[in-house]
Structures are given as C-alpha cells and as structure tokens.
Amino acid sequence: MFLFALATPALLVVVLGYVVGHAVTEWVYGVLGAEATWASEVVGWTTGLVLLGVVTLLLVARWRRRQARHQK
C-alpha cells in the first residue's frame, strides 16, 4: 500500500510533464510547418522526468529544512 501511495503522485507528475512537453512540441512543429514524428514523444518523456526530478529535489530540500529547524 505504501508503494502505491508513493508511486501515484510521482506518476501523475510525470504524466503532467509529458502532456505539457508533448503539447508544446506539437505546437512548435505546427507553427514551423514541420511534421513531428518522434520528437514530441522524446520531449514529452524528458519533460516529465525532469519535472519529477525538480519536484523531488524541492520536496527533499523542504524536508531537510524542516528537520534542521526541529533539531535546534
């Protein structure tokens, strides 16, 4: 149950990043008049994973600040 509770928010963050990255790439290719074959998939997954990394780093930094504050 713990794994499910931890994995669900992470999966949602990755999917959100994927959707945003994919949509922006499709829009840019549409503006340029080019056909996006695989680039939107790569950009979507990369954006999702980068967003997951950023959110994880922010949460860890917040947790460490809170721990340091409570130890004083």
N, C-alpha and C positions, 0 to 999 in steps of 0.2 A: 504494500500500500504506500509506503514511503517513497519508493521509486516512482510510482505513478504520480504522486503529489509533486515530486520534484521535476519529473520529465514533462509534464503537461505545460507548465508555464514556459519552459525552455523551448518546447516545440512551437508554441504559439508565437514566441519572439522570432524564431527562425522563419516561420511561415509569413509573419508580417513583413520581415525584411525581404523575403523572397518576392512577395507580391509587389512591394514598393519598387524594388530593383528591376523586376521584370517589366512593370508598367512604365517606368521612366525610360528604360532601354527601348521598348516598343515605340514610345512617343518620339524619342530622339531619332530613331530609324525612320519613322513616318515623316518627320519634319525634313530629314535629309533625302527622303525619297528612295531609300535603300531597303532591301529586304533583310530582316534579321533572321538568320537561320538558326544558329545555336548560341549567338552572343547573349541574347536575353536570358537564356537558361543559366549560363555561366555567371552573368552579372547578378541574377536573382539569387542564386545559391551563395555567391560570395557576399552579397549584401546581407543576407540572412545570417550567415555565420559571423560576419564582422559585428553585426548588431548584437548577437548573442554574446560575443566576447566583450563588447563595451558594457553591456548591461551587467555581466558577471563581474567585471572589474569595478564598476561603480558600487555594486552591492557588497563586494568584499571590502572595499575601502570604507564604506559606511559602517560595516560591521566592526572593522578594526578600530575606527574612531570611537564607536560606542563602547567597545571593550576597554579601550585605553581610558576613556572618561570614567567608567565604573570602577577601575582599579585604583584610581587616585584617592 
